[in-house]
Amino acid sequence: MTRLSLRLILAAAVILAVPAAAFAQEDDAAVLDLAQPDFTLVSLPTTLRVPRMGSAFRVTHRFTRSLGEGDFTDLLNDFFGLDSAGVIGLEYRFGILPNTQIGVHRSNLDKVIELFGQYSVLRQPSAFVDVTALFSIDGTNNFRDSYSPALGAVVSRRIGDVAALYLQPIWVNNANQQPSEVVDDNDSMLLGMGARVRIRPTVYLVGEFAPRVAGYEERTHHGSFAIEKRAGGHTFQLNFSTSFATTPGQLARGGAAEDSWYIGFNISRKFF
């Protein structure tokens, strides 16, 4: 073998190895995804994976004073709602297997406990979109009373490291928490939509909307928008929402009124 042939073989090996290495890094769940840095938008899930044996913790907080209540002086006297009580949620998720995560979320709204799991079915760049299957079940009164199981999927498309778009069909049973014999609809079909856009190296704008497209629909649809800051493994988010919902069952029940918006925040921390 000549020296020229050896150089050509080495050059070809390098050219072939670079895309393979890049794909391996892209496929590593522990690598930071700039377009999708967190496991939720505001209340809706994303397709971000937890690496095997990795975990994450999240705190959600919604102040219960509507920003539209009273006039501006009243709002200022209540310090923009920060003097009001809070609806608080605590969440922990764990990567039990590759592409598979499970978790638990507890909200003091109706003392709901949610158990959930997600499995990554398709991933970019080998596929055009990311697809994640999800299952959850809510139980009120510390998982002793009304149960609301949910099945759905999260479909996302990342646009470079700048943005991520989401579409989420989710079916929720027992959405209205009323006896089935006194209501016409006991299920809801949500069609969640959302986006996250990176406007600065570590700053994002986030929006989501979760209308009920079929089944039970009594109260206003859930909607949220937010601004968030990523700092290492932490994500700090200031949000505004039409409901206090942080679980699929709560999303299916909706918010109080269309003109009621509530200020809140999310704080999340990755442990990987």
C-alpha positions in Angstrom: 0.0 0.0 0.0 1.4 3.3 -1.0 1.7 6.3 1.3 -0.8 8.2 -0.8 -3.4 5.3 -0.5 -2.9 5.2 3.2 -3.5 9.0 3.5 -6.7 8.7 1.4 -8.0 5.8 3.6 -7.3 7.8 6.8 -9.0 10.9 5.4 -12.1 8.9 4.4 -12.2 7.3 7.9 -12.1 10.8 9.5 -14.8 12.1 7.2 -17.0 9.1 8.1 -16.3 9.3 11.8 -17.2 12.9 12.2 -20.9 12.5 11.4 -21.1 9.3 13.5 -19.6 11.1 16.5 -21.9 14.0 16.0 -24.9 11.7 15.9 -23.7 9.9 19.0 -23.5 13.2 20.8 -26.9 14.2 19.5 -28.4 11.0 20.7 -26.9 11.3 24.2 -29.8 12.2 26.5 -27.3 13.8 28.9 -26.1 16.4 26.4 -27.7 19.9 26.7 -30.4 20.5 24.1 -30.3 24.2 23.5 -33.7 24.3 21.7 -35.4 22.2 24.4 -33.7 22.7 27.8 -36.6 21.6 30.0 -39.1 18.7 30.4 -42.1 21.0 30.3 -43.2 24.2 28.5 -45.3 25.8 31.2 -47.6 22.9 32.1 -47.5 20.8 29.0 -44.7 18.2 28.6 -41.9 18.2 26.0 -40.0 15.4 24.4 -36.8 16.0 26.3 -35.4 12.7 27.7 -34.0 11.9 31.1 -30.8 9.8 30.7 -30.8 6.4 32.4 -30.3 6.8 36.2 -30.6 10.6 35.8 -33.3 12.6 37.4 -34.9 16.1 37.6 -36.9 18.0 40.2 -39.4 20.8 39.5 -41.4 23.3 41.6 -44.5 25.0 40.2 -46.2 28.0 41.8 -49.4 29.9 40.8 -50.6 32.9 42.7 -54.4 32.7 43.1 -55.3 36.4 42.6 -56.5 37.1 39.1 -54.6 39.9 37.5 -57.9 41.3 36.1 -59.5 41.6 39.5 -60.2 45.2 40.5 -58.4 48.2 39.0 -54.6 48.9 38.8 -54.5 50.4 42.3 -56.0 47.2 43.7 -53.5 45.1 41.8 -50.6 47.3 43.0 -51.9 47.1 46.6 -51.7 43.3 46.3 -48.2 43.6 44.7 -49.4 42.2 41.4 -51.0 39.2 43.1 -47.9 38.1 45.0 -49.7 38.7 48.3 -52.2 36.0 47.5 -52.2 32.3 48.3 -50.4 29.9 46.0 -51.2 26.7 44.2 -47.9 24.7 44.6 -46.7 21.6 42.8 -43.7 19.4 43.5 -42.4 17.0 40.8 -39.6 14.4 40.5 -38.8 12.4 37.4 -36.3 9.6 36.9 -34.7 7.9 33.9 -35.5 4.3 34.6 -34.4 2.9 31.2 -32.9 4.4 28.0 -35.6 6.6 26.4 -37.9 5.9 29.3 -38.8 8.2 32.3 -41.2 7.9 35.1 -42.3 10.5 37.7 -44.6 11.8 40.4 -46.2 15.2 40.7 -48.1 16.5 43.7 -50.3 19.6 43.6 -52.1 21.1 46.6 -55.0 21.9 44.2 -57.5 19.2 45.3 -54.4 17.5 46.8 -53.8 15.8 43.5 -51.0 13.2 43.0 -50.1 12.4 39.4 -48.1 9.3 38.4 -46.7 9.5 34.9 -44.4 7.8 32.4 -42.9 8.8 29.0 -41.2 6.8 26.3 -39.3 8.3 23.4 -40.4 6.6 20.2 -38.7 8.7 17.5 -35.9 11.2 17.7 -34.3 13.8 15.5 -32.0 13.8 13.5 -32.7 10.2 12.4 -36.4 11.1 12.1 -38.1 14.4 11.0 -39.7 14.9 14.4 -39.4 13.7 18.0 -42.4 11.5 19.1 -42.9 10.6 22.8 -45.7 8.4 24.1 -47.1 9.4 27.5 -49.3 7.9 30.2 -50.5 9.4 33.5 -53.1 9.1 36.2 -54.2 11.8 38.6 -55.8 11.0 41.9 -57.4 13.7 44.1 -57.3 13.7 47.9 -53.8 12.2 47.9 -54.6 9.6 45.3 -57.6 8.3 47.3 -60.5 9.7 45.4 -61.4 10.8 41.8 -59.0 9.3 39.3 -58.2 10.8 35.8 -56.1 8.5 33.6 -54.6 10.1 30.5 -53.0 8.7 27.3 -51.3 10.8 24.6 -48.3 11.7 22.5 -46.0 14.6 22.3 -44.7 15.5 18.7 -42.0 18.1 18.5 -39.8 19.6 15.8 -36.6 21.3 16.8 -35.4 24.1 14.5 -31.6 24.1 15.0 -30.7 25.3 18.4 -33.2 28.2 18.3 -36.7 26.9 18.6 -38.9 23.9 19.3 -42.6 23.5 18.2 -45.0 21.0 19.8 -48.3 19.3 19.1 -49.9 17.1 21.8 -53.1 15.0 21.4 -54.0 13.8 24.9 -57.1 11.9 26.0 -58.2 12.3 29.6 -60.8 10.2 31.3 -63.0 11.5 34.2 -62.2 15.1 33.3 -65.2 16.6 35.2 -65.0 14.6 38.4 -68.8 14.2 38.5 -70.7 10.9 38.7 -71.1 9.5 35.1 -74.9 9.1 35.5 -75.5 12.9 35.9 -73.3 14.2 33.1 -73.2 13.7 29.3 -69.4 13.7 28.8 -66.9 12.2 31.1 -63.8 12.3 28.8 -61.9 15.2 27.2 -59.6 15.3 24.2 -56.9 17.9 24.5 -54.9 19.2 21.6 -52.0 20.9 23.2 -49.9 23.3 21.1 -46.8 25.1 22.1 -43.4 26.6 21.3 -40.1 27.6 22.9 -37.9 30.2 21.2 -34.3 31.1 22.3 -33.9 34.8 22.1 -30.6 35.1 24.0 -27.9 32.4 24.6 -29.7 31.4 27.9 -33.1 33.2 27.7 -36.3 31.8 26.1 -39.9 32.8 25.3 -42.4 30.1 25.9 -46.1 29.7 24.9 -48.7 27.0 25.1 -52.4 26.4 24.5 -54.5 23.3 25.4 -58.0 23.5 24.0 -60.5 20.7 24.5 -61.5 19.6 21.0 -63.9 16.9 22.0 -65.8 15.7 25.1 -66.2 17.5 28.4 -65.7 21.3 28.0 -67.2 23.5 30.7 -64.6 26.0 31.7 -62.1 28.1 29.8 -59.2 26.5 27.9 -55.8 26.5 29.4 -53.2 28.9 28.0 -49.9 30.2 29.2 -46.9 32.3 28.1 -43.6 32.8 29.9 -40.1 34.0 29.9 -37.4 31.8 31.3 -33.7 31.8 32.1 -31.4 28.8 31.9 -28.4 28.7 34.4 -26.4 25.5 34.3 -28.7 22.7 35.3 -31.4 25.1 36.6 -34.3 26.7 34.6 -36.1 29.7 36.1 -39.4 30.6 34.5 -41.9 33.5 35.1 -45.3 32.6 33.6 -48.8 33.9 33.1 -51.7 31.4 32.8 -55.5 31.1 32.6 -55.6 28.2 35.0 -53.6 26.7 37.9 -53.3 23.4 36.0 -50.1 21.4 36.1 -51.4 17.9 35.4 -53.4 16.4 32.4 -56.5 16.0 34.6 -56.3 19.6 35.7 -55.7 20.8 32.1 -58.9 19.0 31.0 -60.9 20.8 33.7 -59.7 24.2 32.4 -59.6 27.6 34.1 -62.2 29.8 35.8 -62.8 32.5 33.3 -61.4 33.8 29.9 -60.4 37.1 31.4 -58.6 35.7 34.4 -54.9 35.4 34.2 -52.6 34.4 37.0 -48.9 35.1 37.6 -46.7 32.2 38.6 -43.3 30.6 38.3 -41.5 27.3 37.6 -38.1 26.2 38.9 -36.5 23.0 37.7 -33.2 21.3 38.3 -31.5 18.5 36.4 -29.4 15.9 38.2 -27.2 14.7 35.4 
